[in-house]
Amino acid sequence: MRHDEDETIAEERNCYAELGVEESATQEEIRKAFHTQCRLLHPDKNPLDLNATSRFQSMTQAYK
């Protein structure tokens, strides 16, 4: 995937909402929210959830 495709995809979804923060959040608030979501969504923490990996990857893309 090209870089400009990544930007287009990011514009089509609300990455802030996906991380659970306001658009006015500071970088530190975004980082903390990301780490909190990592602990909750990590596939190793949710072995019975077949969608855990894709949700985790989506949240990681939102953080980027």
Rosetta silent file (secondary structure, phi, psi, omega in degrees, C-alpha in Angstrom):
SEQUENCE: MRHDEDETIAEERNCYAELGVEESATQEEIRKAFHTQCRLLHPDKNPLDLNATSRFQSMTQAYK
SCORE:     score description
SCORE:     0.000 S_00000001
   1 L     0.000  134.975  179.892    0.000    0.000    0.000 S_00000001
   2 L   -78.853  158.875 -178.680    1.310    3.428   -0.922 S_00000001
   3 H   -59.058  -42.715 -178.864    1.666    6.242    1.614 S_00000001
   4 H   -67.053  -28.329  174.424   -1.054    8.365   -0.018 S_00000001
   5 H   -68.166  -39.105  176.998   -3.447    5.390    0.204 S_00000001
   6 H   -59.196  -43.963 -179.464   -2.723    5.182    3.951 S_00000001
   7 H   -64.605  -39.894  179.498   -3.623    8.861    4.339 S_00000001
   8 H   -64.206  -44.179  178.767   -6.869    8.431    2.400 S_00000001
   9 H   -62.533  -42.191 -179.744   -7.903    5.489    4.548 S_00000001
  10 H   -63.282  -35.443  179.762   -7.078    7.441    7.712 S_00000001
  11 H   -70.150  -29.189 -177.287   -9.222   10.342    6.517 S_00000001
  12 H   -77.386  -17.932  179.028  -12.205    8.035    5.907 S_00000001
  13 L  -122.125  158.341 -179.371  -12.275    6.784    9.503 S_00000001
  14 L   -95.370   96.482 -177.721  -12.098    8.628   12.774 S_00000001
  15 H   -64.493  -33.006  178.673   -8.840    7.462   14.305 S_00000001
  16 H   -63.693  -45.385  179.362   -9.423    9.552   17.412 S_00000001
  17 H   -63.760  -38.411  179.944  -12.741    7.808   18.086 S_00000001
  18 H   -62.637  -33.603  177.497  -11.123    4.445   17.481 S_00000001
  19 H   -87.627  -10.223  177.769   -8.593    5.242   20.208 S_00000001
  20 L    80.467   31.388  178.567  -11.293    6.695   22.450 S_00000001
  21 L  -127.866  161.731  175.558   -9.951   10.260   22.626 S_00000001
  22 L   -76.389  157.632  178.494  -11.164   13.674   21.520 S_00000001
  23 L   -65.246  -19.386  178.573   -9.680   15.277   18.418 S_00000001
  24 L   -89.849    7.429 -177.701   -8.197   17.914   20.710 S_00000001
  25 L   -62.366  146.262  176.107   -6.272   15.264   22.709 S_00000001
  26 L   -76.986  165.733  177.849   -2.603   15.864   23.379 S_00000001
  27 H   -59.166  -38.189  179.208    0.061   13.493   22.080 S_00000001
  28 H   -65.091  -41.993  177.700    0.458   12.172   25.632 S_00000001
  29 H   -64.400  -39.088  178.241   -3.293   11.452   25.939 S_00000001
  30 H   -65.400  -43.958  179.037   -3.229    9.677   22.584 S_00000001
  31 H   -61.355  -45.012  179.418   -0.233    7.598   23.635 S_00000001
  32 H   -63.506  -42.170  178.853   -1.889    6.609   26.929 S_00000001
  33 H   -62.945  -41.147  178.502   -5.129    5.696   25.165 S_00000001
  34 H   -60.293  -47.307 -178.596   -3.185    3.582   22.672 S_00000001
  35 H   -66.039  -35.508  176.282   -1.401    1.659   25.417 S_00000001
  36 H   -64.207  -46.083  179.028   -4.662    1.122   27.272 S_00000001
  37 H   -63.613  -36.601  177.702   -6.302   -0.204   24.105 S_00000001
  38 H   -59.125  -45.002 -179.992   -3.282   -2.461   23.480 S_00000001
  39 H   -64.206  -36.085 -178.002   -3.760   -4.090   26.859 S_00000001
  40 H   -79.156  -38.400 -170.755   -7.476   -4.608   26.238 S_00000001
  41 H   -99.703   -6.817 -174.712   -7.420   -5.704   22.599 S_00000001
  42 L   -56.532  133.689 -178.667   -4.214   -7.701   22.321 S_00000001
  43 H   -56.442  -32.216  178.379   -4.904  -11.103   20.718 S_00000001
  44 H   -66.835  -26.751  178.323   -2.985  -12.896   23.479 S_00000001
  45 H   -84.381  -14.711 -176.683   -5.445  -11.423   26.001 S_00000001
  46 L  -130.287   61.813 -173.851   -8.429  -12.484   23.858 S_00000001
  47 L   -65.264  -22.365 -179.417   -7.618  -15.996   22.612 S_00000001
  48 L   -89.810   -9.360 -179.542  -11.276  -16.889   22.005 S_00000001
  49 L   -89.507  109.798 -178.002  -12.019  -13.774   19.950 S_00000001
  50 L   -67.971  -19.324 -179.541  -11.479  -14.618   16.283 S_00000001
  51 L   -97.900    3.615 -175.169  -11.495  -10.897   15.383 S_00000001
  52 H   -59.478  -43.020 -178.266   -8.956   -9.852   18.014 S_00000001
  53 H   -63.613  -46.741 -178.570   -6.032   -9.699   15.613 S_00000001
  54 H   -67.487  -37.127  176.879   -7.816   -7.543   13.045 S_00000001
  55 H   -65.223  -40.984  179.078   -9.194   -5.208   15.750 S_00000001
  56 H   -64.001  -44.237  179.335   -5.729   -4.891   17.251 S_00000001
  57 H   -65.252  -38.737  178.330   -4.177   -4.141   13.852 S_00000001
  58 H   -63.961  -42.737  178.769   -6.881   -1.577   13.075 S_00000001
  59 H   -65.547  -37.229  178.248   -6.279    0.191   16.382 S_00000001
  60 H   -65.494  -40.065  175.713   -2.528    0.170   15.711 S_00000001
  61 H   -64.095  -39.731  178.085   -3.103    1.780   12.311 S_00000001
  62 H   -60.138  -38.237 -179.849   -5.295    4.414   13.960 S_00000001
  63 H   -67.277  -38.331  179.684   -2.442    5.269   16.305 S_00000001
  64 L   -64.169    0.000    0.000   -0.011    5.666   13.410 S_00000001
